Amino acid sequence: MVVRVKRLLQAVATRLGMRRAPAPARAPHPVPGPPRRHETQKLLVYSPQLDGDADPGEIVWTWVAYEDDPSQGKDRPVLVVGRKGPAVLGLMLSSQSERDGQRNWFALGPGSWDREKRPSWVRLDRVLTVDAHGIRREGAVLDRTRFDRVAAELRANYGWS
């Protein structure tokens, strides 16, 4: 149903001459499936440092490609969970209340990364690899308690250790 609504909205937007902005040249690429065991231990480390670099435990803003059309996407908050070389590994956030109770979405609650202080949910089944230069800005530090709850959920249900 959601896909049908999206397609209908896209059709209406096309007829009205409205178009989404094209994706920047460097859109993050999802990493298929849970990370390998040796990568997992590096991912779930809480070490935020507001130093201009994206660190695990921080929520940053970056371009995220749409799953159904990777040539398009939008700027959105991402919870950094680790690094892979110069790239940042993250989980995207959403403030859409329909995410509440949906599979693969975990409730974070409100935070300073959202100007309107709306509750947010983090998507656990889509790990994004983001070029460090693609980070728009640091949005906030997720408190240790909530980060640990996300990490526990990843360990319990997504094969992370």
Chimera marker file (.cmm) of the C-alpha trace (Angstrom):
<marker_set name="trace">
<marker id="1" x="0.000" y="0.000" z="0.000" r="1" g="1" b="0" radius="0.5"/>
<marker id="2" x="2.799" y="2.444" z="0.883" r="1" g="1" b="0" radius="0.5"/>
<marker id="3" x="4.496" y="1.753" z="-2.448" r="1" g="1" b="0" radius="0.5"/>
<marker id="4" x="1.233" y="2.437" z="-4.307" r="1" g="1" b="0" radius="0.5"/>
<marker id="5" x="0.811" y="5.732" z="-2.465" r="1" g="1" b="0" radius="0.5"/>
<marker id="6" x="4.416" y="6.718" z="-3.270" r="1" g="1" b="0" radius="0.5"/>
<marker id="7" x="3.880" y="5.896" z="-6.955" r="1" g="1" b="0" radius="0.5"/>
<marker id="8" x="0.636" y="7.884" z="-7.000" r="1" g="1" b="0" radius="0.5"/>
<marker id="9" x="2.350" y="10.885" z="-5.402" r="1" g="1" b="0" radius="0.5"/>
<marker id="10" x="5.224" y="10.607" z="-7.882" r="1" g="1" b="0" radius="0.5"/>
<marker id="11" x="2.777" y="10.519" z="-10.789" r="1" g="1" b="0" radius="0.5"/>
<marker id="12" x="0.962" y="13.614" z="-9.481" r="1" g="1" b="0" radius="0.5"/>
<marker id="13" x="4.267" y="15.413" z="-8.917" r="1" g="1" b="0" radius="0.5"/>
<marker id="14" x="5.407" y="14.551" z="-12.444" r="1" g="1" b="0" radius="0.5"/>
<marker id="15" x="2.185" y="15.900" z="-13.952" r="1" g="1" b="0" radius="0.5"/>
<marker id="16" x="2.561" y="19.113" z="-11.956" r="1" g="1" b="0" radius="0.5"/>
<marker id="17" x="6.152" y="19.443" z="-13.128" r="1" g="1" b="0" radius="0.5"/>
<marker id="18" x="7.581" y="18.848" z="-9.654" r="1" g="1" b="0" radius="0.5"/>
<marker id="19" x="10.708" y="16.730" z="-9.366" r="1" g="1" b="0" radius="0.5"/>
<marker id="20" x="12.933" y="15.589" z="-6.569" r="1" g="1" b="0" radius="0.5"/>
<marker id="21" x="16.448" y="16.944" z="-6.456" r="1" g="1" b="0" radius="0.5"/>
<marker id="22" x="18.923" y="14.553" z="-8.057" r="1" g="1" b="0" radius="0.5"/>
<marker id="23" x="21.151" y="12.536" z="-5.767" r="1" g="1" b="0" radius="0.5"/>
<marker id="24" x="24.666" y="13.850" z="-5.239" r="1" g="1" b="0" radius="0.5"/>
<marker id="25" x="27.448" y="11.956" z="-6.965" r="1" g="1" b="0" radius="0.5"/>
<marker id="26" x="28.462" y="10.124" z="-3.780" r="1" g="1" b="0" radius="0.5"/>
<marker id="27" x="25.374" y="8.495" z="-2.290" r="1" g="1" b="0" radius="0.5"/>
<marker id="28" x="25.972" y="5.927" z="0.489" r="1" g="1" b="0" radius="0.5"/>
<marker id="29" x="25.639" y="2.294" z="-0.442" r="1" g="1" b="0" radius="0.5"/>
<marker id="30" x="23.817" y="-0.196" z="1.783" r="1" g="1" b="0" radius="0.5"/>
<marker id="31" x="25.889" y="-3.111" z="3.009" r="1" g="1" b="0" radius="0.5"/>
<marker id="32" x="23.911" y="-6.329" z="2.401" r="1" g="1" b="0" radius="0.5"/>
<marker id="33" x="23.075" y="-8.369" z="5.500" r="1" g="1" b="0" radius="0.5"/>
<marker id="34" x="24.634" y="-8.114" z="8.918" r="1" g="1" b="0" radius="0.5"/>
<marker id="35" x="28.349" y="-7.422" z="9.089" r="1" g="1" b="0" radius="0.5"/>
<marker id="36" x="30.835" y="-10.278" z="9.337" r="1" g="1" b="0" radius="0.5"/>
<marker id="37" x="31.827" y="-11.359" z="12.826" r="1" g="1" b="0" radius="0.5"/>
<marker id="38" x="35.259" y="-9.716" z="12.716" r="1" g="1" b="0" radius="0.5"/>
<marker id="39" x="33.720" y="-6.390" z="11.594" r="1" g="1" b="0" radius="0.5"/>
<marker id="40" x="30.918" y="-6.499" z="14.167" r="1" g="1" b="0" radius="0.5"/>
<marker id="41" x="33.180" y="-6.146" z="17.177" r="1" g="1" b="0" radius="0.5"/>
<marker id="42" x="34.527" y="-2.908" z="15.742" r="1" g="1" b="0" radius="0.5"/>
<marker id="43" x="31.050" y="-1.563" z="14.963" r="1" g="1" b="0" radius="0.5"/>
<marker id="44" x="29.418" y="-1.491" z="18.348" r="1" g="1" b="0" radius="0.5"/>
<marker id="45" x="31.774" y="0.804" z="20.212" r="1" g="1" b="0" radius="0.5"/>
<marker id="46" x="30.434" y="3.973" z="21.793" r="1" g="1" b="0" radius="0.5"/>
<marker id="47" x="32.983" y="6.756" z="21.318" r="1" g="1" b="0" radius="0.5"/>
<marker id="48" x="31.407" y="10.119" z="20.428" r="1" g="1" b="0" radius="0.5"/>
<marker id="49" x="33.754" y="13.122" z="20.210" r="1" g="1" b="0" radius="0.5"/>
<marker id="50" x="32.371" y="16.374" z="18.856" r="1" g="1" b="0" radius="0.5"/>
<marker id="51" x="35.514" y="17.088" z="16.864" r="1" g="1" b="0" radius="0.5"/>
<marker id="52" x="34.116" y="17.484" z="13.366" r="1" g="1" b="0" radius="0.5"/>
<marker id="53" x="34.542" y="13.784" z="12.505" r="1" g="1" b="0" radius="0.5"/>
<marker id="54" x="31.646" y="11.327" z="12.664" r="1" g="1" b="0" radius="0.5"/>
<marker id="55" x="32.181" y="8.896" z="15.550" r="1" g="1" b="0" radius="0.5"/>
<marker id="56" x="30.168" y="5.920" z="16.855" r="1" g="1" b="0" radius="0.5"/>
<marker id="57" x="27.375" y="7.190" z="19.065" r="1" g="1" b="0" radius="0.5"/>
<marker id="58" x="26.857" y="10.406" z="17.104" r="1" g="1" b="0" radius="0.5"/>
<marker id="59" x="23.935" y="11.213" z="14.875" r="1" g="1" b="0" radius="0.5"/>
<marker id="60" x="25.025" y="12.986" z="11.707" r="1" g="1" b="0" radius="0.5"/>
<marker id="61" x="23.203" y="14.276" z="8.651" r="1" g="1" b="0" radius="0.5"/>
<marker id="62" x="24.023" y="12.869" z="5.229" r="1" g="1" b="0" radius="0.5"/>
<marker id="63" x="22.463" y="11.951" z="1.907" r="1" g="1" b="0" radius="0.5"/>
<marker id="64" x="20.674" y="8.575" z="1.994" r="1" g="1" b="0" radius="0.5"/>
<marker id="65" x="19.568" y="6.959" z="-1.267" r="1" g="1" b="0" radius="0.5"/>
<marker id="66" x="16.071" y="5.532" z="-1.500" r="1" g="1" b="0" radius="0.5"/>
<marker id="67" x="16.115" y="1.754" z="-1.427" r="1" g="1" b="0" radius="0.5"/>
<marker id="68" x="13.642" y="1.424" z="-4.302" r="1" g="1" b="0" radius="0.5"/>
<marker id="69" x="15.432" y="4.050" z="-6.459" r="1" g="1" b="0" radius="0.5"/>
<marker id="70" x="19.111" y="4.559" z="-5.514" r="1" g="1" b="0" radius="0.5"/>
<marker id="71" x="19.421" y="7.427" z="-8.001" r="1" g="1" b="0" radius="0.5"/>
<marker id="72" x="17.240" y="9.492" z="-5.664" r="1" g="1" b="0" radius="0.5"/>
<marker id="73" x="17.172" y="10.084" z="-1.921" r="1" g="1" b="0" radius="0.5"/>
<marker id="74" x="17.238" y="12.767" z="0.733" r="1" g="1" b="0" radius="0.5"/>
<marker id="75" x="19.322" y="14.302" z="3.487" r="1" g="1" b="0" radius="0.5"/>
<marker id="76" x="18.546" y="12.547" z="6.761" r="1" g="1" b="0" radius="0.5"/>
<marker id="77" x="19.949" y="11.760" z="10.203" r="1" g="1" b="0" radius="0.5"/>
<marker id="78" x="22.101" y="8.632" z="10.566" r="1" g="1" b="0" radius="0.5"/>
<marker id="79" x="23.317" y="6.976" z="13.776" r="1" g="1" b="0" radius="0.5"/>
<marker id="80" x="27.025" y="6.229" z="13.407" r="1" g="1" b="0" radius="0.5"/>
<marker id="81" x="27.854" y="2.731" z="14.685" r="1" g="1" b="0" radius="0.5"/>
<marker id="82" x="31.397" y="2.354" z="13.377" r="1" g="1" b="0" radius="0.5"/>
<marker id="83" x="33.983" y="2.901" z="10.686" r="1" g="1" b="0" radius="0.5"/>
<marker id="84" x="35.260" y="0.822" z="7.803" r="1" g="1" b="0" radius="0.5"/>
<marker id="85" x="38.486" y="2.403" z="6.650" r="1" g="1" b="0" radius="0.5"/>
<marker id="86" x="37.775" y="6.045" z="5.833" r="1" g="1" b="0" radius="0.5"/>
<marker id="87" x="34.025" y="5.363" z="5.523" r="1" g="1" b="0" radius="0.5"/>
<marker id="88" x="31.428" y="5.667" z="8.261" r="1" g="1" b="0" radius="0.5"/>
<marker id="89" x="28.941" y="2.883" z="9.000" r="1" g="1" b="0" radius="0.5"/>
<marker id="90" x="25.522" y="4.073" z="10.071" r="1" g="1" b="0" radius="0.5"/>
<marker id="91" x="21.839" y="3.313" z="10.561" r="1" g="1" b="0" radius="0.5"/>
<marker id="92" x="19.266" y="5.741" z="9.191" r="1" g="1" b="0" radius="0.5"/>
<marker id="93" x="16.657" y="7.441" z="11.369" r="1" g="1" b="0" radius="0.5"/>
<marker id="94" x="13.057" y="8.328" z="10.608" r="1" g="1" b="0" radius="0.5"/>
<marker id="95" x="10.594" y="10.575" z="12.410" r="1" g="1" b="0" radius="0.5"/>
<marker id="96" x="7.552" y="8.994" z="10.737" r="1" g="1" b="0" radius="0.5"/>
<marker id="97" x="5.281" y="7.754" z="13.518" r="1" g="1" b="0" radius="0.5"/>
<marker id="98" x="4.120" y="4.823" z="11.356" r="1" g="1" b="0" radius="0.5"/>
<marker id="99" x="7.526" y="3.258" z="12.071" r="1" g="1" b="0" radius="0.5"/>
<marker id="100" x="6.402" y="2.581" z="15.643" r="1" g="1" b="0" radius="0.5"/>
<marker id="101" x="6.096" y="-1.182" z="16.060" r="1" g="1" b="0" radius="0.5"/>
<marker id="102" x="7.253" y="-1.952" z="12.511" r="1" g="1" b="0" radius="0.5"/>
<marker id="103" x="9.698" y="-4.794" z="11.969" r="1" g="1" b="0" radius="0.5"/>
<marker id="104" x="13.350" y="-3.695" z="11.766" r="1" g="1" b="0" radius="0.5"/>
<marker id="105" x="12.645" y="-0.281" z="13.318" r="1" g="1" b="0" radius="0.5"/>
<marker id="106" x="13.663" y="0.504" z="16.903" r="1" g="1" b="0" radius="0.5"/>
<marker id="107" x="12.218" y="3.436" z="18.884" r="1" g="1" b="0" radius="0.5"/>
<marker id="108" x="14.801" y="5.998" z="20.001" r="1" g="1" b="0" radius="0.5"/>
<marker id="109" x="12.482" y="8.747" z="21.203" r="1" g="1" b="0" radius="0.5"/>
<marker id="110" x="13.094" y="12.456" z="20.647" r="1" g="1" b="0" radius="0.5"/>
<marker id="111" x="16.498" y="14.080" z="20.399" r="1" g="1" b="0" radius="0.5"/>
<marker id="112" x="18.324" y="17.259" z="19.477" r="1" g="1" b="0" radius="0.5"/>
<marker id="113" x="19.045" y="15.937" z="15.952" r="1" g="1" b="0" radius="0.5"/>
<marker id="114" x="15.426" y="16.854" z="15.080" r="1" g="1" b="0" radius="0.5"/>
<marker id="115" x="14.600" y="20.566" z="15.287" r="1" g="1" b="0" radius="0.5"/>
<marker id="116" x="10.993" y="19.794" z="16.206" r="1" g="1" b="0" radius="0.5"/>
<marker id="117" x="12.031" y="17.243" z="18.872" r="1" g="1" b="0" radius="0.5"/>
<marker id="118" x="9.826" y="14.565" z="17.278" r="1" g="1" b="0" radius="0.5"/>
<marker id="119" x="10.298" y="10.926" z="18.334" r="1" g="1" b="0" radius="0.5"/>
<marker id="120" x="12.619" y="8.992" z="16.019" r="1" g="1" b="0" radius="0.5"/>
<marker id="121" x="13.111" y="5.373" z="15.028" r="1" g="1" b="0" radius="0.5"/>
<marker id="122" x="16.337" y="3.765" z="13.810" r="1" g="1" b="0" radius="0.5"/>
<marker id="123" x="16.349" y="1.147" z="11.043" r="1" g="1" b="0" radius="0.5"/>
<marker id="124" x="18.333" y="-1.900" z="12.144" r="1" g="1" b="0" radius="0.5"/>
<marker id="125" x="18.406" y="-4.010" z="8.968" r="1" g="1" b="0" radius="0.5"/>
<marker id="126" x="20.056" y="-1.535" z="6.555" r="1" g="1" b="0" radius="0.5"/>
<marker id="127" x="23.657" y="-0.608" z="7.313" r="1" g="1" b="0" radius="0.5"/>
<marker id="128" x="24.847" y="2.376" z="5.292" r="1" g="1" b="0" radius="0.5"/>
<marker id="129" x="28.445" y="2.939" z="4.246" r="1" g="1" b="0" radius="0.5"/>
<marker id="130" x="28.962" y="6.686" z="3.941" r="1" g="1" b="0" radius="0.5"/>
<marker id="131" x="32.049" y="8.422" z="2.604" r="1" g="1" b="0" radius="0.5"/>
<marker id="132" x="33.328" y="10.608" z="5.449" r="1" g="1" b="0" radius="0.5"/>
<marker id="133" x="33.276" y="13.595" z="3.055" r="1" g="1" b="0" radius="0.5"/>
<marker id="134" x="29.547" y="12.996" z="2.485" r="1" g="1" b="0" radius="0.5"/>
<marker id="135" x="28.662" y="13.893" z="6.073" r="1" g="1" b="0" radius="0.5"/>
<marker id="136" x="26.814" y="17.224" z="6.088" r="1" g="1" b="0" radius="0.5"/>
<marker id="137" x="27.042" y="17.961" z="9.817" r="1" g="1" b="0" radius="0.5"/>
<marker id="138" x="27.078" y="16.459" z="13.266" r="1" g="1" b="0" radius="0.5"/>
<marker id="139" x="23.547" y="16.527" z="14.641" r="1" g="1" b="0" radius="0.5"/>
<marker id="140" x="23.844" y="15.249" z="18.184" r="1" g="1" b="0" radius="0.5"/>
<marker id="141" x="25.317" y="12.671" z="20.491" r="1" g="1" b="0" radius="0.5"/>
<marker id="142" x="22.998" y="9.787" z="21.282" r="1" g="1" b="0" radius="0.5"/>
<marker id="143" x="23.214" y="9.098" z="24.994" r="1" g="1" b="0" radius="0.5"/>
<marker id="144" x="25.012" y="5.922" z="26.088" r="1" g="1" b="0" radius="0.5"/>
<marker id="145" x="21.852" y="4.257" z="27.415" r="1" g="1" b="0" radius="0.5"/>
<marker id="146" x="20.005" y="4.504" z="24.090" r="1" g="1" b="0" radius="0.5"/>
<marker id="147" x="23.100" y="3.493" z="22.105" r="1" g="1" b="0" radius="0.5"/>
<marker id="148" x="23.480" y="0.410" z="24.320" r="1" g="1" b="0" radius="0.5"/>
<marker id="149" x="19.799" y="-0.481" z="23.746" r="1" g="1" b="0" radius="0.5"/>
<marker id="150" x="20.309" y="-0.265" z="19.968" r="1" g="1" b="0" radius="0.5"/>
<marker id="151" x="23.481" y="-2.381" z="20.271" r="1" g="1" b="0" radius="0.5"/>
<marker id="152" x="21.649" y="-4.988" z="22.376" r="1" g="1" b="0" radius="0.5"/>
<marker id="153" x="18.878" y="-5.210" z="19.771" r="1" g="1" b="0" radius="0.5"/>
<marker id="154" x="21.452" y="-5.654" z="16.986" r="1" g="1" b="0" radius="0.5"/>
<marker id="155" x="23.199" y="-8.403" z="18.942" r="1" g="1" b="0" radius="0.5"/>
<marker id="156" x="19.979" y="-10.202" z="19.880" r="1" g="1" b="0" radius="0.5"/>
<marker id="157" x="18.213" y="-10.108" z="16.507" r="1" g="1" b="0" radius="0.5"/>
<marker id="158" x="20.636" y="-9.174" z="13.723" r="1" g="1" b="0" radius="0.5"/>
<marker id="159" x="23.640" y="-11.473" z="14.238" r="1" g="1" b="0" radius="0.5"/>
<marker id="160" x="26.034" y="-8.894" z="15.683" r="1" g="1" b="0" radius="0.5"/>
<marker id="161" x="28.306" y="-9.812" z="18.559" r="1" g="1" b="0" radius="0.5"/>
<link id1="1" id2="2" r="1" g="1" b="0" radius="0.2"/>
<link id1="2" id2="3" r="1" g="1" b="0" radius="0.2"/>
<link id1="3" id2="4" r="1" g="1" b="0" radius="0.2"/>
<link id1="4" id2="5" r="1" g="1" b="0" radius="0.2"/>
<link id1="5" id2="6" r="1" g="1" b="0" radius="0.2"/>
<link id1="6" id2="7" r="1" g="1" b="0" radius="0.2"/>
<link id1="7" id2="8" r="1" g="1" b="0" radius="0.2"/>
<link id1="8" id2="9" r="1" g="1" b="0" radius="0.2"/>
<link id1="9" id2="10" r="1" g="1" b="0" radius="0.2"/>
<link id1="10" id2="11" r="1" g="1" b="0" radius="0.2"/>
<link id1="11" id2="12" r="1" g="1" b="0" radius="0.2"/>
<link id1="12" id2="13" r="1" g="1" b="0" radius="0.2"/>
<link id1="13" id2="14" r="1" g="1" b="0" radius="0.2"/>
<link id1="14" id2="15" r="1" g="1" b="0" radius="0.2"/>
<link id1="15" id2="16" r="1" g="1" b="0" radius="0.2"/>
<link id1="16" id2="17" r="1" g="1" b="0" radius="0.2"/>
<link id1="17" id2="18" r="1" g="1" b="0" radius="0.2"/>
<link id1="18" id2="19" r="1" g="1" b="0" radius="0.2"/>
<link id1="19" id2="20" r="1" g="1" b="0" radius="0.2"/>
<link id1="20" id2="21" r="1" g="1" b="0" radius="0.2"/>
<link id1="21" id2="22" r="1" g="1" b="0" radius="0.2"/>
<link id1="22" id2="23" r="1" g="1" b="0" radius="0.2"/>
<link id1="23" id2="24" r="1" g="1" b="0" radius="0.2"/>
<link id1="24" id2="25" r="1" g="1" b="0" radius="0.2"/>
<link id1="25" id2="26" r="1" g="1" b="0" radius="0.2"/>
<link id1="26" id2="27" r="1" g="1" b="0" radius="0.2"/>
<link id1="27" id2="28" r="1" g="1" b="0" radius="0.2"/>
<link id1="28" id2="29" r="1" g="1" b="0" radius="0.2"/>
<link id1="29" id2="30" r="1" g="1" b="0" radius="0.2"/>
<link id1="30" id2="31" r="1" g="1" b="0" radius="0.2"/>
<link id1="31" id2="32" r="1" g="1" b="0" radius="0.2"/>
<link id1="32" id2="33" r="1" g="1" b="0" radius="0.2"/>
<link id1="33" id2="34" r="1" g="1" b="0" radius="0.2"/>
<link id1="34" id2="35" r="1" g="1" b="0" radius="0.2"/>
<link id1="35" id2="36" r="1" g="1" b="0" radius="0.2"/>
<link id1="36" id2="37" r="1" g="1" b="0" radius="0.2"/>
<link id1="37" id2="38" r="1" g="1" b="0" radius="0.2"/>
<link id1="38" id2="39" r="1" g="1" b="0" radius="0.2"/>
<link id1="39" id2="40" r="1" g="1" b="0" radius="0.2"/>
<link id1="40" id2="41" r="1" g="1" b="0" radius="0.2"/>
<link id1="41" id2="42" r="1" g="1" b="0" radius="0.2"/>
<link id1="42" id2="43" r="1" g="1" b="0" radius="0.2"/>
<link id1="43" id2="44" r="1" g="1" b="0" radius="0.2"/>
<link id1="44" id2="45" r="1" g="1" b="0" radius="0.2"/>
<link id1="45" id2="46" r="1" g="1" b="0" radius="0.2"/>
<link id1="46" id2="47" r="1" g="1" b="0" radius="0.2"/>
<link id1="47" id2="48" r="1" g="1" b="0" radius="0.2"/>
<link id1="48" id2="49" r="1" g="1" b="0" radius="0.2"/>
<link id1="49" id2="50" r="1" g="1" b="0" radius="0.2"/>
<link id1="50" id2="51" r="1" g="1" b="0" radius="0.2"/>
<link id1="51" id2="52" r="1" g="1" b="0" radius="0.2"/>
<link id1="52" id2="53" r="1" g="1" b="0" radius="0.2"/>
<link id1="53" id2="54" r="1" g="1" b="0" radius="0.2"/>
<link id1="54" id2="55" r="1" g="1" b="0" radius="0.2"/>
<link id1="55" id2="56" r="1" g="1" b="0" radius="0.2"/>
<link id1="56" id2="57" r="1" g="1" b="0" radius="0.2"/>
<link id1="57" id2="58" r="1" g="1" b="0" radius="0.2"/>
<link id1="58" id2="59" r="1" g="1" b="0" radius="0.2"/>
<link id1="59" id2="60" r="1" g="1" b="0" radius="0.2"/>
<link id1="60" id2="61" r="1" g="1" b="0" radius="0.2"/>
<link id1="61" id2="62" r="1" g="1" b="0" radius="0.2"/>
<link id1="62" id2="63" r="1" g="1" b="0" radius="0.2"/>
<link id1="63" id2="64" r="1" g="1" b="0" radius="0.2"/>
<link id1="64" id2="65" r="1" g="1" b="0" radius="0.2"/>
<link id1="65" id2="66" r="1" g="1" b="0" radius="0.2"/>
<link id1="66" id2="67" r="1" g="1" b="0" radius="0.2"/>
<link id1="67" id2="68" r="1" g="1" b="0" radius="0.2"/>
<link id1="68" id2="69" r="1" g="1" b="0" radius="0.2"/>
<link id1="69" id2="70" r="1" g="1" b="0" radius="0.2"/>
<link id1="70" id2="71" r="1" g="1" b="0" radius="0.2"/>
<link id1="71" id2="72" r="1" g="1" b="0" radius="0.2"/>
<link id1="72" id2="73" r="1" g="1" b="0" radius="0.2"/>
<link id1="73" id2="74" r="1" g="1" b="0" radius="0.2"/>
<link id1="74" id2="75" r="1" g="1" b="0" radius="0.2"/>
<link id1="75" id2="76" r="1" g="1" b="0" radius="0.2"/>
<link id1="76" id2="77" r="1" g="1" b="0" radius="0.2"/>
<link id1="77" id2="78" r="1" g="1" b="0" radius="0.2"/>
<link id1="78" id2="79" r="1" g="1" b="0" radius="0.2"/>
<link id1="79" id2="80" r="1" g="1" b="0" radius="0.2"/>
<link id1="80" id2="81" r="1" g="1" b="0" radius="0.2"/>
<link id1="81" id2="82" r="1" g="1" b="0" radius="0.2"/>
<link id1="82" id2="83" r="1" g="1" b="0" radius="0.2"/>
<link id1="83" id2="84" r="1" g="1" b="0" radius="0.2"/>
<link id1="84" id2="85" r="1" g="1" b="0" radius="0.2"/>
<link id1="85" id2="86" r="1" g="1" b="0" radius="0.2"/>
<link id1="86" id2="87" r="1" g="1" b="0" radius="0.2"/>
<link id1="87" id2="88" r="1" g="1" b="0" radius="0.2"/>
<link id1="88" id2="89" r="1" g="1" b="0" radius="0.2"/>
<link id1="89" id2="90" r="1" g="1" b="0" radius="0.2"/>
<link id1="90" id2="91" r="1" g="1" b="0" radius="0.2"/>
<link id1="91" id2="92" r="1" g="1" b="0" radius="0.2"/>
<link id1="92" id2="93" r="1" g="1" b="0" radius="0.2"/>
<link id1="93" id2="94" r="1" g="1" b="0" radius="0.2"/>
<link id1="94" id2="95" r="1" g="1" b="0" radius="0.2"/>
<link id1="95" id2="96" r="1" g="1" b="0" radius="0.2"/>
<link id1="96" id2="97" r="1" g="1" b="0" radius="0.2"/>
<link id1="97" id2="98" r="1" g="1" b="0" radius="0.2"/>
<link id1="98" id2="99" r="1" g="1" b="0" radius="0.2"/>
<link id1="99" id2="100" r="1" g="1" b="0" radius="0.2"/>
<link id1="100" id2="101" r="1" g="1" b="0" radius="0.2"/>
<link id1="101" id2="102" r="1" g="1" b="0" radius="0.2"/>
<link id1="102" id2="103" r="1" g="1" b="0" radius="0.2"/>
<link id1="103" id2="104" r="1" g="1" b="0" radius="0.2"/>
<link id1="104" id2="105" r="1" g="1" b="0" radius="0.2"/>
<link id1="105" id2="106" r="1" g="1" b="0" radius="0.2"/>
<link id1="106" id2="107" r="1" g="1" b="0" radius="0.2"/>
<link id1="107" id2="108" r="1" g="1" b="0" radius="0.2"/>
<link id1="108" id2="109" r="1" g="1" b="0" radius="0.2"/>
<link id1="109" id2="110" r="1" g="1" b="0" radius="0.2"/>
<link id1="110" id2="111" r="1" g="1" b="0" radius="0.2"/>
<link id1="111" id2="112" r="1" g="1" b="0" radius="0.2"/>
<link id1="112" id2="113" r="1" g="1" b="0" radius="0.2"/>
<link id1="113" id2="114" r="1" g="1" b="0" radius="0.2"/>
<link id1="114" id2="115" r="1" g="1" b="0" radius="0.2"/>
<link id1="115" id2="116" r="1" g="1" b="0" radius="0.2"/>
<link id1="116" id2="117" r="1" g="1" b="0" radius="0.2"/>
<link id1="117" id2="118" r="1" g="1" b="0" radius="0.2"/>
<link id1="118" id2="119" r="1" g="1" b="0" radius="0.2"/>
<link id1="119" id2="120" r="1" g="1" b="0" radius="0.2"/>
<link id1="120" id2="121" r="1" g="1" b="0" radius="0.2"/>
<link id1="121" id2="122" r="1" g="1" b="0" radius="0.2"/>
<link id1="122" id2="123" r="1" g="1" b="0" radius="0.2"/>
<link id1="123" id2="124" r="1" g="1" b="0" radius="0.2"/>
<link id1="124" id2="125" r="1" g="1" b="0" radius="0.2"/>
<link id1="125" id2="126" r="1" g="1" b="0" radius="0.2"/>
<link id1="126" id2="127" r="1" g="1" b="0" radius="0.2"/>
<link id1="127" id2="128" r="1" g="1" b="0" radius="0.2"/>
<link id1="128" id2="129" r="1" g="1" b="0" radius="0.2"/>
<link id1="129" id2="130" r="1" g="1" b="0" radius="0.2"/>
<link id1="130" id2="131" r="1" g="1" b="0" radius="0.2"/>
<link id1="131" id2="132" r="1" g="1" b="0" radius="0.2"/>
<link id1="132" id2="133" r="1" g="1" b="0" radius="0.2"/>
<link id1="133" id2="134" r="1" g="1" b="0" radius="0.2"/>
<link id1="134" id2="135" r="1" g="1" b="0" radius="0.2"/>
<link id1="135" id2="136" r="1" g="1" b="0" radius="0.2"/>
<link id1="136" id2="137" r="1" g="1" b="0" radius="0.2"/>
<link id1="137" id2="138" r="1" g="1" b="0" radius="0.2"/>
<link id1="138" id2="139" r="1" g="1" b="0" radius="0.2"/>
<link id1="139" id2="140" r="1" g="1" b="0" radius="0.2"/>
<link id1="140" id2="141" r="1" g="1" b="0" radius="0.2"/>
<link id1="141" id2="142" r="1" g="1" b="0" radius="0.2"/>
<link id1="142" id2="143" r="1" g="1" b="0" radius="0.2"/>
<link id1="143" id2="144" r="1" g="1" b="0" radius="0.2"/>
<link id1="144" id2="145" r="1" g="1" b="0" radius="0.2"/>
<link id1="145" id2="146" r="1" g="1" b="0" radius="0.2"/>
<link id1="146" id2="147" r="1" g="1" b="0" radius="0.2"/>
<link id1="147" id2="148" r="1" g="1" b="0" radius="0.2"/>
<link id1="148" id2="149" r="1" g="1" b="0" radius="0.2"/>
<link id1="149" id2="150" r="1" g="1" b="0" radius="0.2"/>
<link id1="150" id2="151" r="1" g="1" b="0" radius="0.2"/>
<link id1="151" id2="152" r="1" g="1" b="0" radius="0.2"/>
<link id1="152" id2="153" r="1" g="1" b="0" radius="0.2"/>
<link id1="153" id2="154" r="1" g="1" b="0" radius="0.2"/>
<link id1="154" id2="155" r="1" g="1" b="0" radius="0.2"/>
<link id1="155" id2="156" r="1" g="1" b="0" radius="0.2"/>
<link id1="156" id2="157" r="1" g="1" b="0" radius="0.2"/>
<link id1="157" id2="158" r="1" g="1" b="0" radius="0.2"/>
<link id1="158" id2="159" r="1" g="1" b="0" radius="0.2"/>
<link id1="159" id2="160" r="1" g="1" b="0" radius="0.2"/>
<link id1="160" id2="161" r="1" g="1" b="0" radius="0.2"/>
</marker_set>
